[in-house]
Amino acid sequence: MNKFSIVTRIGIALSAMVALTILTLLASYWLSEKADHDALAINVAGSLRYQAYQYSWHVMHSPEQAPAVAQALQDSWNHSVFNRFEHEQSELTALYQNTQADWLAFQQRVEQGVIPANNLMVEIQPQIDQINTFVSAIQQDAEQRIRSIRSIQVLSLFTSIGLAFVIFYWLRTRVRYPLEVLTQAARRIGQGDFTARVKHPMKDELGVLASTLNKMNEAIGFMYGNLEKRVDEQTRAIQQSNVRLQFLYDTARMIIEHSPGYHDFTEIVNGLKVASEVDDIELCLITEAGNKPYLQVQPVGAPEDPCEGVDCSQCVNAGGGVSVQDGQRIYRFTIEREDHNYGVVVARCPVSEQISDWQQQLIQSVADQLAVALSLKQEEEQVRRLALIQERTVIARELHDSLAQALSYLKIQVTRLNKAIEKDNREVIEDVAEELKEGLNAAYRQLRELLTTFRLKVDGAGLLHALQTTIRQFSEQSDIAFRLDYQLESTPLVPHEEIHLLQIIREACQNAIHHSQGSDVVVQLSQDAENGIHLSIEDNGVGIPENAEKLNHYGLAIMQERSRHLGGTIRIERRKQGGTGVYFEFTPQYILERQSEPYPA
């Protein structure tokens, strides 16, 4: 392990604390163990004085018991508490041995009678003093041991305190302060400040951690800087993509909402300049058979015509691709759909530069959308032409089926009138005059009805609103009460179905006003379980004549013609309860389209 390791230093500090504690305990235990028998030694040594006086008394007054007392005294001198003096060399041991030897010599002299009994108390006094000295020495030795234990404990206490202060100072300067610095650096890094650095001179774990943190901070700062740069680049790219997508969306919406005109093309070219970041861009539109643009659009603020003095046919007929001309790189994007060329979008840049792939894709997408718009505009114009032709055909058929027949009838009556005039036949002349009057009235009425029919339309409010308007007009024009029962709110009808239904209803209601002589007309539109449309117009009048189909002013032929256009069947018949009923049935177009779709395998 590294000698500078924090773990090693903490281990050494803890080991020193444990070692100091163990040494203090061992020393205290050793001194206390030696002092454990000091009290007994003092007691036994003190009993020697009593036994010495007792021995002297028995020698003087009861000699027969003196040997027993002398033996007890000898046993006290040989007590086990004094065994330690046999194995150690000290002043106390020498004092013990001298005191014991002097007593044994004194006792031998007494037993030999060298010391008379009357002088025994005087001779024993030095022995008693020597024993007292020995007892005091034992007591002092015990006190010395106690003082040593106290000194060891006090020394251990101050040593522990000093060692604790050293360890605390080391932890504060070598651990706590570096950890605070590391923590502050970590917080700054967490707040996004990657400039924080940690200085730690030691080669321990905190030094390694500080060095690693500095390296990591540098790496993260570098990566974060690159990441911010990449995020900014991606943000700009996304913003540019959003501008391009918004431009394409606006262009597509403009094309869907209406056919683009000159101002729309100018707006598209201006938007394309901003979205594609190509300044020199141009839109040229040509006709199918032309070789020169009929419309040339440039962005606002563009310089003079770059194509001045250049043969336009070479450019518009060259197709898509890239060419270099007059120091410029020219990109051509054809506006083409279904093998029909509508024009070209031209983008120019210096020869030293190139238009990137995404710019080419954007310009080509706009060219494709313009091709779709021009194609839809052409198809719309064609549809309008066809609608105009169809409407003229309808007008011609209406005139032929109504007013032309009435005029033919009047022409026949005029021929009769000429012949009657030649023959001067007053009866025939009056009859023909009446027929001419009625025919002219009928022709005038049919003309008005035709004009009303030609002006008839179904606007954005739908068939129901047109029917309500028609019913209200008929109610105001006559005394008949018209009622409408409309049950096709959930049925989608195409425009020509609505027009034919409305005209059939108007024709039948006109017939009811002029010929039914009734007071009530009910118009009902419904759909059966098989999705067929049912129309019924019923009145409570006199009923239709049996030969009504021969009378052209009833408009029956017109209703038959309109029913055939819708692929349905129409019946006009007398009602059993009185009046006339017009009944029409057909299958709507959305049902026919559904039935014509092939079933999935």
LINTAUR-V328620 format. One line per field, one symbol per residue. ss: DSSP state (2 for helix, 1 for strand, 0 for the rest). burial: # if it has 24 or more other ideal C-beta (glycine too) atoms within 12 Angstrom, else .. Layout:
ss: ???
burial: ???
This chain:
ss: 0000022222222222222222222222222222222222222222222222222222222022222222222222200222222200002222222222222222222222000022222222222222222222222222222222222222222222222222222222222222222222222222000000000000002222222222222222222222222222222222222222222222222222200002222222222222220001111110000000001111000000000000022222000011111001111111111001111111111100000022222222222222222222222222222222222222222222222222222222222222222220022222222222222222222222222222200000002222222222222220001111110000000022222222222222222222220001111111100001111111100000000222022202222222222000111111000001111111102222222200000
burial: .....#..#...#...#..#...#...#..#...#.##..##.###.##.##.###.###.....#..##..#..##.#.##.##......#..##..##.##..##..#....#....#..##..##.##.###.##..##..#...#..##..#......#...#......##..##.##..#...#....#.#.#.#.#.####.##..##..#..#.......................#..##.##..##....#...##########.############......#.#####......##....#..##.#.#........########....#########.....#...##.################................#..###.###.##..##..#..##..............#..##..#..##.##..##..#..#.#....##.##.###..#...#.#.###.#.#..#.#...####################.#..#####.#.....#######.#.##...#...############.##.#.###..#...###########............
